Amino acid sequence: MEKPLISPESQDQAAVLDDSGCSLVLHNDDVHTFDYVIKALVDICRISSSQAEQCAILVHCHGKCTIKHGSEDTLMPMHTALLDKQLTTEIVK
């Protein structure tokens, strides 16, 4: 398995630099497969499959990963749709 191109430290720094909105954070669980999570992120969050794969790896290794940045209004539909797929997410201001 390849290492993710984005380190967790870089993502945390990016979240700090983008203080104009909120962050959508995905949390790890022991239920869903990598393929399930990747497909959900691609379909719902409209990120590339390689970005979704990197997020899934980071969530698995570090327990959580910031998926998207934006306004609460923009992130809420994604948050709700991911919750509907039984994935644990939160919006962090």
C-alpha positions, -999 to 999 in steps of 0.1 A, spaced: 0 0 0 14 34 -9 18 61 17 -6 90 15 8 121 -3 -7 144 23 6 141 58 -18 146 87 4 175 99 -1 192 65 -39 187 67 -40 201 102 -19 231 91 -42 236 61 -72 236 84 -56 263 105 -47 284 74 -82 282 61 -100 299 90 -127 315 68 -151 286 72 -155 252 87 -140 217 82 -158 185 75 -140 157 95 -144 120 90 -138 97 119 -126 61 119 -148 31 125 -143 -6 125 -173 -14 103 -169 0 68 -144 -11 42 -119 11 24 -139 7 -8 -171 17 8 -156 49 24 -138 58 -8 -169 55 -30 -189 75 -5 -163 103 -4 -161 104 -42 -199 104 -47 -209 127 -19 -179 151 -15 -169 152 -51 -132 145 -45 -110 124 -67 -107 87 -60 -70 92 -52 -79 120 -27 -106 98 -12 -81 69 -9 -56 91 9 -83 103 33 -94 67 40 -58 58 48 -53 88 71 -86 80 89 -75 44 94 -40 54 106 -48 85 126 -84 81 136 -97 111 117 -91 133 86 -103 166 73 -121 160 41 -133 194 30 -132 231 40 -160 256 34 -190 273 49 -213 254 72 -241 257 45 -219 241 19 -206 212 42 -240 204 59 -255 184 30 -223 164 27 -222 158 64 -258 146 64 -253 124 34 -223 107 49 -242 102 82 -270 86 61 -243 61 49 -235 54 85 -201 72 84 -191 93 114 -185 129 105 -186 163 122 -184 199 111 -157 218 130 -158 256 131 
